[in-house]
Amino acid sequence: MPETFPPAVGQLYDPTRPGLPEGMSWSLSTRGVELLLSLGDPTPVEIDAVGGRTGPARFAFIEQPNVLLMCFRLGEGIRWSAQPWQAVRQEEGSPPGLPGADQPEAHLRIHIYLADAATGIVRAHGTVSWPPWFTAAVRAAIERHLAGPQDDDLAAEEIRDLYRRWPSTADMVRERADATCRGGAQ
């Protein structure tokens, strides 16, 4: 998550660097929750998916001792995808956790950015929310994760084991997710 004001569509995601590595990343921080998709030449369908125009967003997570596997689907435009998250890999300045611990009944806003990897320019921005019960489940998993070992080698093994058993993220979510939810509109 950039340290500057939230980027707008048409601006650099990170004003300190043009271009971003292709991939996706989650920031699960007490400052806010953000999903960044950095894709080479995003398609109109992907742009529409981030904006919520291809159907509702869905979220899931799978807790392992050394890693959380954060899963998402954005309507019909971006099928189930997963990204590992570890507190030790959280960007400096973004304390691991979730905001709103003092408001457990509130929905938690999630910012989703789609940036063109080659240019670093934001092509789409959407917001959805997690319901309170899902937020509580993720918050508890993060707290257990912070208290655990966070061993990189074991985390990689845990992820490999999950994908050996469930090669498809959609199947893994359906059969193994610790919690799933539909994102609410903001």
Rosetta silent file (secondary structure, phi, psi, omega in degrees, C-alpha in Angstrom):
SEQUENCE: MPETFPPAVGQLYDPTRPGLPEGMSWSLSTRGVELLLSLGDPTPVEIDAVGGRTGPARFAFIEQPNVLLMCFRLGEGIRWSAQPWQAVRQEEGSPPGLPGADQPEAHLRIHIYLADAATGIVRAHGTVSWPPWFTAAVRAAIERHLAGPQDDDLAAEEIRDLYRRWPSTADMVRERADATCRGGAQ
SCORE:     score description
SCORE:     0.000 S_00000001
   1 L     0.000  127.265 -178.586    0.000    0.000    0.000 S_00000001
   2 L   -64.557  154.056 -179.566    1.565    3.327   -0.983 S_00000001
   3 L   -84.365   -4.604 -179.553    2.433    5.779    1.771 S_00000001
   4 L   -94.258 -173.007  177.088    0.807    8.666   -0.138 S_00000001
   5 L   -59.136  154.883  178.270   -2.868    9.455   -0.608 S_00000001
   6 L   -55.621  135.014 -179.016   -4.872    6.638   -2.170 S_00000001
   7 L   -71.477  150.030  176.960   -4.165    6.586   -5.908 S_00000001
   8 L  -104.415  159.441  175.047   -6.918    7.452   -8.348 S_00000001
   9 L   -56.684  133.044 -178.711   -7.668    5.818  -11.673 S_00000001
  10 L    94.835   -9.389  178.000   -5.242    7.269  -14.218 S_00000001
  11 L  -104.723  163.904  173.182   -2.501    7.945  -11.626 S_00000001
  12 E   -64.946  136.834  175.123    0.558    5.932  -10.698 S_00000001
  13 L   -61.782  -46.257  178.370   -0.237    3.377   -8.009 S_00000001
  14 L  -122.693  107.091 -175.272    3.096    4.172   -6.398 S_00000001
  15 L   -63.473  -11.957  179.919    4.363    7.642   -7.344 S_00000001
  16 L   -85.405   -7.121 -179.811    7.939    6.635   -6.492 S_00000001
  17 L  -154.837  126.747  171.154    8.145    4.110   -9.328 S_00000001
  18 L   -80.600  138.393 -178.139    6.685    3.700  -12.775 S_00000001
  19 L    85.681  147.213  179.990    5.938    0.060  -13.456 S_00000001
  20 L  -140.296  153.928  174.154    5.162   -2.702  -10.992 S_00000001
  21 L   -67.053  141.438  176.931    5.977   -6.401  -10.848 S_00000001
  22 L   -66.489  140.456  177.972    3.192   -8.531  -12.342 S_00000001
  23 E   145.405 -158.384  179.525    1.156  -10.340   -9.736 S_00000001
  24 E  -142.872  155.562  177.970   -1.114   -9.636   -6.833 S_00000001
  25 E  -152.943  147.781  175.079   -0.648   -8.692   -3.214 S_00000001
  26 E  -107.995  141.195  166.227   -2.723   -8.197   -0.109 S_00000001
  27 E  -116.262  110.522  177.397   -2.106   -5.606    2.566 S_00000001
  28 E  -108.606   93.346 -170.815   -3.874   -6.691    5.748 S_00000001
  29 E  -130.982  155.010  174.465   -3.046   -3.802    8.020 S_00000001
  30 L   -64.230  -14.181  177.106   -4.500   -1.926   10.933 S_00000001
  31 L   -86.166  -16.856 -179.237   -4.363    1.051    8.518 S_00000001
  32 E   153.630  169.768  179.673   -6.662   -0.650    5.977 S_00000001
  33 E  -119.439  132.190 -176.148   -7.139   -3.643    3.708 S_00000001
  34 E  -143.739  140.132  171.787   -6.100   -3.581    0.091 S_00000001
  35 E  -116.026  123.116  176.871   -5.799   -6.012   -2.785 S_00000001
  36 E  -109.935  124.793  171.459   -3.502   -4.932   -5.626 S_00000001
  37 E  -108.763  118.590  179.655   -3.686   -6.683   -8.986 S_00000001
  38 E  -114.925  103.777 -172.893   -0.784   -5.707  -11.199 S_00000001
  39 E  -119.977  148.983  173.733   -1.380   -7.150  -14.662 S_00000001
  40 L   -74.758  120.935  177.404    0.243   -6.709  -18.045 S_00000001
  41 L    48.069   69.063 -178.558   -2.166   -4.809  -20.286 S_00000001
  42 L   -55.292  140.590 -178.664   -5.392   -5.323  -18.270 S_00000001
  43 L   -84.412  161.001  174.847   -8.397   -6.275  -20.378 S_00000001
  44 H   -57.691  -34.996  178.389  -11.740   -4.450  -20.347 S_00000001
  45 H   -65.202  -42.747  178.624  -13.276   -7.500  -18.640 S_00000001
  46 H   -65.297  -40.413  178.064  -10.670   -7.354  -15.830 S_00000001
  47 H   -62.390  -45.705  178.614  -11.222   -3.612  -15.452 S_00000001
  48 H   -63.743  -36.667 -179.710  -14.991   -4.143  -15.255 S_00000001
  49 H   -62.960  -43.660  179.532  -14.523   -6.970  -12.722 S_00000001
  50 H   -64.868  -34.627  177.601  -12.570   -4.727  -10.335 S_00000001
  51 L   -78.631   -0.849  177.227  -15.285   -2.109  -10.690 S_00000001
  52 L    81.894   15.106 -175.406  -17.926   -4.685   -9.749 S_00000001
  53 L   -91.327   -0.047  178.776  -19.626   -4.689  -13.161 S_00000001
  54 L  -112.880    9.341  179.949  -19.290   -8.454  -13.856 S_00000001
  55 L   129.319  176.018 -176.046  -20.920   -9.689  -10.670 S_00000001
  56 L   -72.616  152.421  173.788  -20.275   -9.762   -6.942 S_00000001
  57 E   -80.867  145.539  175.783  -16.865  -10.206   -5.361 S_00000001
  58 E  -126.576  147.549 -179.095  -16.288  -13.345   -3.287 S_00000001
  59 E  -135.398  153.380  176.033  -13.581  -13.880   -0.682 S_00000001
  60 E  -155.492  161.033  170.851  -12.176  -16.833    1.235 S_00000001
  61 E  -143.354  153.011  177.912   -9.161  -17.660    3.317 S_00000001
  62 E  -126.632  121.236 -176.542   -7.299  -20.792    4.223 S_00000001
  63 E   -95.838  128.065  172.570   -5.291  -20.756    7.410 S_00000001
  64 L  -122.727  161.130 -177.109   -2.077  -22.724    7.683 S_00000001
  65 L   -58.194  -32.341 -174.477    0.373  -22.491   10.598 S_00000001
  66 L  -112.665   -1.154 -175.831    2.917  -20.430    8.638 S_00000001
  67 L  -160.172  148.624  168.779    0.812  -18.658    6.017 S_00000001
  68 E  -106.382  132.163  175.951   -2.679  -17.400    5.244 S_00000001
  69 E  -101.142  108.316 -177.900   -3.885  -18.077    1.731 S_00000001
  70 E   -92.859  124.337 -174.887   -6.179  -15.191    0.804 S_00000001
  71 E  -116.658  149.182  179.447   -8.559  -16.088   -2.041 S_00000001
  72 E  -153.298  154.902  172.379  -10.829  -13.908   -4.142 S_00000001
  73 E  -139.807  131.450 -178.534  -13.082  -13.959   -7.164 S_00000001
  74 E  -111.673   91.988  179.357  -14.264  -10.766   -8.827 S_00000001
  75 L    56.761 -141.829  177.396  -17.551  -11.497  -10.551 S_00000001
  76 L   -94.198   -4.215 -175.130  -17.245  -13.349  -13.837 S_00000001
  77 L   -86.026  -31.735  179.257  -14.235  -11.300  -14.951 S_00000001
  78 E  -131.610  107.827 -177.877  -11.562  -12.635  -12.595 S_00000001
  79 E   -68.360  173.861 -177.892  -11.988  -16.266  -11.549 S_00000001
  80 E   -50.925  128.584  176.061  -10.838  -17.635   -8.188 S_00000001
  81 E  -134.535  160.481 -179.424   -7.270  -16.631   -7.444 S_00000001
  82 E  -138.924  148.268  177.086   -5.164  -16.962   -4.315 S_00000001
  83 E  -140.148  127.468  176.023   -2.247  -15.098   -2.824 S_00000001
  84 E   -66.418  148.609  175.239   -0.207  -16.126    0.233 S_00000001
  85 E  -135.197  132.715  175.375    0.043  -13.603    3.064 S_00000001
  86 L  -134.538  138.176  179.379    2.575  -13.544    5.880 S_00000001
  87 H   -58.503  -37.663 -177.881    2.958  -10.845    8.519 S_00000001
  88 H   -66.640  -16.304 -179.930    6.740  -10.883    8.081 S_00000001
  89 H  -102.064    1.505  178.549    6.262   -9.892    4.433 S_00000001
  90 L   -64.337  138.603 -179.024    3.869   -7.021    5.155 S_00000001
  91 L   -58.517  138.180  179.076    5.145   -3.738    3.751 S_00000001
  92 L   -57.349  139.722 -179.043    6.966   -1.580    6.290 S_00000001
  93 L    91.057   -4.055  177.427    4.708    1.087    7.752 S_00000001
  94 L  -121.383   87.886 -176.158    1.605   -1.101    7.481 S_00000001
  95 L   -58.104  129.924 -180.000    1.236   -2.919   10.817 S_00000001
  96 E   -59.010  140.766  179.610   -0.211   -6.421   10.289 S_00000001
  97 L   142.517 -160.815  176.064   -3.803   -6.816   11.411 S_00000001
  98 L  -135.086  145.587  175.411   -7.176   -5.353   10.497 S_00000001
  99 L   -74.090  166.670  171.812   -8.691   -1.982   11.344 S_00000001
 100 L    83.800   18.927  179.250  -11.896   -1.645   13.328 S_00000001
 101 L   -59.669  -25.696  179.539  -11.209   -3.951   16.274 S_00000001
 102 L   -82.838   -3.887  178.748  -13.152   -1.424   18.373 S_00000001
 103 L  -131.217   69.154 -173.074  -16.186   -1.790   16.047 S_00000001
 104 L   -64.954  -16.919 -179.214  -16.717   -5.564   15.729 S_00000001
 105 L   -93.879   -0.637 -177.662  -20.220   -5.191   14.219 S_00000001
 106 L   -86.972  149.395  171.668  -19.090   -2.930   11.369 S_00000001
 107 L   -74.399  145.712 -178.184  -18.450   -4.062    7.808 S_00000001
 108 E  -103.152  123.654 -179.414  -14.793   -3.719    6.791 S_00000001
 109 E   -75.343  133.357  178.036  -14.043   -1.805    3.594 S_00000001
 110 E  -117.001  126.300  175.652  -11.682   -3.501    1.130 S_00000001
 111 E   -96.152  132.129  177.756   -9.972   -1.465   -1.595 S_00000001
 112 E  -120.146  122.962  178.566   -9.174   -3.300   -4.825 S_00000001
 113 E  -115.289  139.855  171.434   -6.777   -1.721   -7.301 S_00000001
 114 E  -118.479  118.546 -179.942   -5.942   -2.905  -10.807 S_00000001
 115 E  -118.908  147.414  172.599   -2.739   -1.415  -12.196 S_00000001
 116 E   -75.693  119.150 -175.493   -1.014   -1.889  -15.521 S_00000001
 117 L   -60.161  -38.029 -176.251    2.249   -3.609  -14.597 S_00000001
 118 L   -66.943  -38.370 -174.732    4.224   -1.966  -17.405 S_00000001
 119 L  -105.149  -23.195 -175.615    3.285    1.604  -16.515 S_00000001
 120 L    79.973    5.769 -177.777    2.197    1.377  -12.873 S_00000001
 121 E   -84.610  133.681  178.191   -0.940    3.368  -13.724 S_00000001
 122 E   -69.581  124.831  179.451   -4.154    2.475  -11.920 S_00000001
 123 E  -102.050  -22.286  178.471   -6.719    1.287  -14.474 S_00000001
 124 E  -156.855  150.230  175.795   -9.533    0.446  -12.025 S_00000001
 125 E  -141.896  131.081  176.396  -10.427    0.869   -8.379 S_00000001
 126 E  -135.005  156.414  173.486  -13.287   -0.774   -6.548 S_00000001
 127 E  -128.453  140.468  173.677  -14.415   -1.047   -2.971 S_00000001
 128 E  -137.886  178.934  177.304  -16.383   -3.816   -1.348 S_00000001
 129 E  -133.899  154.656  172.018  -16.832   -4.837    2.251 S_00000001
 130 E   -97.586  139.119  175.654  -16.433   -7.932    4.361 S_00000001
 131 L   -68.049  157.864 -176.468  -19.274   -8.769    6.745 S_00000001
 132 H   -54.449  -41.128 -177.316  -18.453   -8.593   10.474 S_00000001
 133 H   -66.452  -36.068  178.375  -18.331  -12.381   10.987 S_00000001
 134 H   -70.777  -43.258  177.660  -15.839  -12.839    8.110 S_00000001
 135 H   -57.633  -43.408  179.545  -13.725   -9.921    9.353 S_00000001
 136 H   -62.291  -39.742  179.339  -13.671  -11.493   12.835 S_00000001
 137 H   -66.282  -42.993  178.056  -12.517  -14.825   11.390 S_00000001
 138 H   -66.164  -42.618  179.636   -9.708  -13.185    9.381 S_00000001
 139 H   -59.018  -44.841  179.786   -8.705  -11.039   12.384 S_00000001
 140 H   -64.296  -39.534  178.304   -8.456  -14.140   14.609 S_00000001
 141 H   -65.046  -40.396  177.838   -6.397  -15.977   11.963 S_00000001
 142 H   -63.210  -42.454  179.449   -4.010  -13.002   11.690 S_00000001
 143 H   -62.288  -42.112  176.869   -3.613  -12.933   15.481 S_00000001
 144 H   -64.968  -39.440  179.720   -2.792  -16.667   15.530 S_00000001
 145 H   -63.102  -43.872  179.292   -0.411  -16.133   12.632 S_00000001
 146 H   -62.146  -31.335 -179.874    1.374  -13.283   14.446 S_00000001
 147 H   -84.597   -9.197 -175.402    1.853  -15.544   17.464 S_00000001
 148 L   -93.390 -171.722 -172.575    3.124  -18.439   15.309 S_00000001
 149 L   -74.477  -34.628 -177.752    6.446  -19.357   13.714 S_00000001
 150 L    51.801   49.823  179.586    6.060  -17.750   10.238 S_00000001
 151 L   -85.754  120.696 -177.307    8.728  -20.005    8.747 S_00000001
 152 H   -59.638  -44.061 -178.363    9.162  -19.302    4.998 S_00000001
 153 H   -64.722  -42.436  178.085   10.249  -22.832    4.094 S_00000001
 154 H   -68.440  -36.054  177.043    7.326  -24.392    5.948 S_00000001
 155 H   -60.479  -45.378  179.100    4.934  -21.835    4.426 S_00000001
 156 H   -61.780  -40.351  177.886    6.059  -22.832    0.932 S_00000001
 157 H   -64.785  -41.733  178.708    5.570  -26.510    1.820 S_00000001
 158 H   -61.534  -41.735  178.942    2.082  -25.807    3.199 S_00000001
 159 H   -66.959  -44.837  177.263    1.093  -24.033   -0.028 S_00000001
 160 H   -57.782  -42.784  179.648    2.543  -26.837   -2.187 S_00000001
 161 H   -62.322  -41.637  177.897    0.571  -29.394   -0.140 S_00000001
 162 H   -60.759  -46.230 -177.707   -2.669  -27.461   -0.638 S_00000001
 163 H   -74.712  -22.605  171.899   -2.152  -27.264   -4.404 S_00000001
 164 H   -66.454  -41.903 -178.093   -1.164  -30.931   -4.621 S_00000001
 165 H   -78.216  -37.882 -179.245   -4.478  -31.859   -3.071 S_00000001
 166 L  -128.876   87.630 -178.652   -6.533  -29.148   -4.819 S_00000001
 167 L   -61.981  -24.417  179.482   -4.869  -28.037   -8.093 S_00000001
 168 L   -99.258  129.998  177.460   -7.762  -25.641   -8.742 S_00000001
 169 H   -60.620  -38.262  179.309   -8.196  -22.619   -6.460 S_00000001
 170 H   -60.020  -43.633  177.966  -11.976  -22.876   -6.975 S_00000001
 171 H   -65.855  -40.637  179.524  -11.954  -26.479   -5.707 S_00000001
 172 H   -61.236  -44.223  178.891   -9.706  -25.535   -2.804 S_00000001
 173 H   -63.104  -45.706 -177.340  -12.088  -22.746   -1.783 S_00000001
 174 H   -63.409  -40.287 -171.659  -15.124  -25.001   -2.125 S_00000001
 175 H  -102.299  -17.506 -171.763  -13.634  -27.923   -0.186 S_00000001
 176 H  -128.969  -14.217 -173.780  -11.046  -26.432    2.199 S_00000001
 177 L   -56.822  139.663  175.579  -11.698  -22.734    2.951 S_00000001
 178 L   -74.488  -30.923  176.112  -11.906  -21.817    6.616 S_00000001
 179 E  -159.398  148.513  175.963  -14.421  -19.079    5.769 S_00000001
 180 E  -136.182  156.684  175.232  -15.980  -17.573    2.641 S_00000001
 181 E  -157.204  163.118  171.834  -18.145  -14.535    2.028 S_00000001
 182 E   -98.583  131.403  179.479  -19.680  -12.407   -0.636 S_00000001
 183 L   -70.402  139.624  177.927  -18.345   -8.854   -0.675 S_00000001
 184 E   -90.372  157.454  178.444  -20.885   -6.154    0.029 S_00000001
 185 E   -73.435  151.943  176.482  -21.273   -2.987   -1.994 S_00000001
 186 L  -115.182    0.000    0.000  -19.806    0.251   -0.716 S_00000001
